[in-house]
């Protein structure tokens, strides 16, 4: 079975080529593809560089249950994408639940139709900045791209970092922006529902902690740190025997990684039953949290988008802290650690004799979908980078925006999803394991995202747009970090670039009075009133 990878040295494409273009987009995520499509529609020449082999990011990488929040505030090219996905299923309306290969097909059709110059396996090496403008970006293989404007559409913010743009990694203290739910948070969600001992030898702190458990207690609630919410892979599973790929025990399998689960399973009334969900008939159990079910046959076989759920699941809590600022080789190691952990989790749940029989049977019923992700052994090709670097611009989206304490006067899109941070670490308190960092709180309603949140501070870098790693606090980013919003902001960023290109001006100087008509023309939703039209 082919192993998925984030980066391999042999992927590097040797080149002596220098390209000159109007717009260089780094990252063929969903945002990068929509940005390229939009820019081409506005007549700009585009080079789209992807640090990897696949396009579409999480939207085509397993996240088929769309975290849309409020659908009515998703407009423009983002809304059209979901209509085009619906068309692939023979529908005349949007489809928000879809298979990975369908999303990839739609994205590829955009690039083909608009003749976007896509270059795969292009990993950023150096960035040349002069007089507050990026002049060129050089890839590891030697390809150099000179452009009038650049866009960082990656989940990591690698281009903005190499361009010297101010950014942040981790959680701000509540005091930084006057928030209430940022920083360290211990809440009731996704916790062990019965006491679980954290030590290798139960009751003996001298024996050391189990993997992934920190000795120290959490800091003061609301205090800041450098931690980020956990990553995982969004899994496309199936129970269709015609295409189901059984779980395999991975090389490097470490049974100690699942010892917390074994101990939790000893409390059946409070513990492991939380892992099981009834099917439509209320009888057969599904393991974990299946975010969506697609009927594949009249007999009722399904595909899933399986996410993290509960105290111990597919999130590899605390093992991703180094990802945002690491080099590609280090990220590859972290990527493989996540693959091994998550493969091992499903094998453990299906086979370990200490796992209750009903859970083992439920997991045996499912496996990888054999008609998805053929090039990566049917395993998702994109790790879910929920959070990495976040730009610090002139407008920092924060809790005050999500709670309607203020409203941006220059909106380029709207967010609406709950403030959603997965756990950041496992700690010990009173001799028991606690997960820390989970927050799931609804905003006051849909809220506008400022144009100043997708461009650097005035005086830093005047020809760079950042529609993914936007200027937002940790907790506000937990709401805005959804794929439909990334596509909305990417389209708006390309429209702003088209204006700046005509006037040869800094992106910070683009008059909102000129941008607003383009946003209206493309049917972006900027206010609640827009959604009613």
C-alpha positions, -999 to +999 in steps of 0.1 A: +000+000+000+014+034-010+023+056+020+011+092+021+038+119+024+040+156+030+075+160+015+102+139-001+135+152-014+129+133-047+098+154-053+119+185-058+118+196-094+152+208-107+148+240-127+167+270-140+135+286-152+126+322-142+089+331-147+075+366-148+038+370-141+012+394-128+002+373-097+020+344-080-001+323-057+017+300-033-006+272-022-031+254-043-055+249-014-092+256-020-084+293-015-055+292-039-075+276-067-104+301-063-079+329-062-063+318-094-097+313-111-108+348-101-076+365-111-077+349-145-113+360-149-100+395-143-074+392-170-043+386-149-016+361-157-012+337-128+014+312-116+000+288-090+027+270-070+017+240-049+041+226-022+030+190-028+013+168-054-024+175-048-047+205-052-077+216-031-064+213+004-088+200+030-119+204+007-106+176-015-085+161+012-113+144+032-133+173+047-165+164+028-188+176+055-187+213+049-183+234+081-204+262+067-219+277+098-247+298+082-250+289+045-268+322+036-236+342+042-215+322+018-215+339-016-195+345-048-172+318-062-173+299-029-210+294-033-206+285-069-181+258-060-208+240-040-232+244-069-207+229-092-202+200-068-240+196-068-240+194-106-215+165-104-242+146-085-269+157-110-284+183-087-295+218-096-285+232-062-256+233-039-242+201-024-224+206+009-217+168+015-195+153-010-167+128-018-131+139-020-126+130-056-156+150-067-142+182-051-108+176-067-125+172-101-143+205-098-111+223-087-092+208-116-119+219-140-114+255-129-077+254-135-082+237-169-109+261-180-089+292-171-055+278-182-039+284-149-001+277-149+000+252-121+033+239-109+033+210-084+059+200-059+072+235-056+085+242-021+094+277-011+131+283-004+138+321-004+119+353-009+135+385-021+120+417-007+130+452-017+113+484-006+084+466+011+076+446-020+083+409-028+103+409-059+107+372-064+102+338-048+126+309-054+117+273-050+139+245-037+145+231-071+156+265-085+124+277-102+121+315-096+089+335-100+089+372-103+055+389-100+038+422-094+017+407-067+019+376-045-006+356-024+000+332+004-028+307+003-011+280+024-024+268+057+011+274+072+018+310+061+053+301+048+054+329+022+043+356+046+069+345+071+097+345+046+086+380+035+091+393+070+054+399+077+044+402+114+027+370+126+019+350+157+019+313+166-001+301+195-027+314+218-028+350+230-037+358+266-072+372+270-056+404+280-040+411+246-073+419+228-096+421+258-111+387+251-126+361+275-122+327+258-086+328+244-055+313+260-056+283+283-090+267+286-102+236+305-138+229+296-161+199+298-161+189+261-140+160+249-129+150+283-125+115+299-158+108+316-142+086+342-109+089+361-079+079+339-045+075+355-017+092+335+013+073+347+031+044+330+027+024+362-007+034+375-005+054+407+033+058+405+044+093+393+080+081+394+073+058+365+068+087+341+038+097+321+022+079+292+029+093+257+015+128+251+008+136+287+026+166+302+038+165+338+029+200+346-006+214+352-020+240+329-011+276+334-036+302+347-069+301+327-068+327+299-030+330+298-012+328+265+013+303+252+028+289+220+005+259+217-018+252+188-049+231+184-044+194+174-042+181+139-056+149+124-067+134+091-104+136+081-111+100+071-131+088+042-143+055+054-168+030+040-187-001+050-192-012+014-174-046+011-169-040-026-145-011-020-136-014+017-098-016+026-094-032+060-073-015+087-036-024+088-013-024+118+012+003+109+050-001+112+061+017+143+029+008+161+032+018+198+006+002+220+014+027+248-002+055+226-036+038+233-032+029+270-053+059+280-081+043+260-077+009+276-080+025+310-110+044+300-127+013+286-126-001+322-155+022+329-182+010+304-211+030+318-192+063+317-166+056+291-165+037+259-202+038+251-196+075+242-176+063+212-206+046+196-234+062+176-266+045+164-273+041+127-306+051+111-323+020+125-310+027+160-293-007+161-259-010+144-232+012+160-207+034+142-173+041+158-163+076+165-179+107+151-190+103+115-197+138+102-216+126+071-230+095+055-234+091+017-255+063+004-235+045-021-258+016-030-295+007-025-283-017+002-273+013+024-235+013+022-219+046+032-189+068+028-179+090+057-160+121+067-148+109+101-136+135+125-122+136+160-146+129+187-143+123+225-114+123+249-091+101+228-097+100+191-080+109+158-065+142+171-029+136+179-030+160+208+002+179+215+023+164+187+020+192+162+034+222+181+065+224+160+047+222+126+041+259+118+077+270+119+095+238+109+113+230+077+098+206+052+118+175+064+107+181+100+071+185+089+074+152+070+084+135+103+055+151+121+032+141+092+043+104+094+039+104+132+003+115+127-003+088+100+012+061+123-008+072+153-041+074+134-036+042+115-027+025+148-058+039+164-082+023+140-063-010+141-063-009+179-100-002+180-107-031+156-083-057+170-069-051+205-084-077+229-088-051+256-112-031+235-148-040+242-163-064+216-190-041+204-164-014+196-142-039+178-171-051+157-181-016+148-146-007+137-142-040+117-173-031+098-155+000+083-123+006+064-107+030+039-127+038+008-109+020-020-121+044-047-105+075-029-069+087-027-055+060-049-021+077-050-017+077-012-029+042-004-065+054+000-053+076+030-061+113+028-033+133+012-038+164+033-032+167+071-057+189+088-036+220+097-063+237+117-040+265+128-004+275+122+009+310+117-016+339+118-008+373+104-010+403+126-024+431+104-038+465+110-072+448+119-070+418+141-103+398+140-111+388+175-138+379+200-152+414+198-161+408+161-176+374+166-197+387+195-209+418+176-192+442+199-178+459+168-182+456+130-156+460+104-164+489+080-146+473+050-159+438+048-147+413+022-167+383+034-184+369+065-177+343+091-204+325+110-191+291+124-187+286+161-154+295+178-139+260+175-106+251+190-096+215+194-076+205+224-040+217+225-024+195+252-030+168+278-021+176+314-023+161+349-045+174+376-051+156+409-035+124+395-059+123+365-056+132+328-073+163+315-075+176+279-069+213+276-078+238+249-111+227+236-135+256+230-169+254+211-189+285+215-213+301+190-208+337+178-235+362+183-243+358+146-225+361+112-199+388+114-179+407+087-142+401+080-122+433+073-101+438+042-073+449+066-073+413+080-062+398+046-033+422+039-002+430+060+002+460+081+007+492+063+044+497+058+053+460+059+047+442+026+026+461+000+021+434-027+010+404-006-025+391+002-031+365+028-067+350+027-060+319+048-036+327+076-055+359+082-050+385+109-070+370+137-067+360+173-065+323+181-101+320+192-115+341+164-095+321+139-112+291+153-144+304+139-133+319+106-109+291+096-135+272+075-130+262+039-160+282+025-147+313+041-111+308+029-125+306-007-146+338-001-116+357+012-094+344-016-118+356-043-120+390-026-082+392-024-079+385-061-104+412-069-084+437-047-052+427-065-069+433-099-076+469-088-041+474-074-026+460-106-043+486-127-031+514-105+003+498-096-004+506-060+001+489-026-027+466-016-031+487+016-040+516-006-068+499-026-098+522-021-127+502-006-150+524-028-135+507-058-134+472-043-170+472-031-186+473-066-165+442-076-176+424-045-212+432-052-208+421-089-195+387-078-223+384-053-201+383-022-221+384+010-208+413+031-238+419+055-268+401+068-289+423+045-270+410+014-280+375+022-317+384+020-314+397-016 
